[in-house]
Amino acid sequence: MAIMVSLTLRNVPIELFEEVNRELGASENPPKGLIVHFVHPVDTDGVRIVDVWASEQAHDAFDDDTDPPGALAGLLRKQGLGPPQFVSRDVVEVQALVVGSTGGQ
C-alpha cells in the first residue's frame, strides 16, 4: 500500500532543497518506489517535505541508503546554520492515488 510521509521543519531555508535533492541523487535518478516528492515553505523559516512512496519498505530503503537528515544537516552546517527544528512528522496510508502527467511542463 502506498504511503504519504509529511515532515515539517523550522530553521531551514527553502532554497536549500534543490541542493539536498542533488546531493541525494534524487533529481537525476529518482529512487525506486518514489511516486512524488515536493517541498513548500511554511511560515517564514520553515519547510514541509511531502513524499508519496509505493510502500513503506521503499521509503525505508531510501532513508537507510542515503540518510536524508544527515545530508540536510551537513548542508546547513556548510552554510553556517544550526540544525533544523523538528515540528511534526505524519505517515499515512494513501487510499485513492491517481498519478497524472505534467503535460510536458
HELIX and SHEET records of a PDB file:
HELIX    1   1 ILE A   14  LEU A   16  5                                   3    
HELIX    2   2 PHE A   17  LEU A   24  1                                   8    
HELIX    3   3 GLU A   56  THR A   66  1                                  11    
HELIX    4   4 PRO A   68  LYS A   78  1                                  11    
SHEET    1   A 4 LEU A  34  VAL A  42  0                                        
SHEET    2   A 4 GLY A  46  TRP A  53 -1                                        
SHEET    3   A 4 ILE A   3  ARG A  10 -1                                        
SHEET    4   A 4 GLN A  85  GLU A  93 -1                                        
END                                                                             
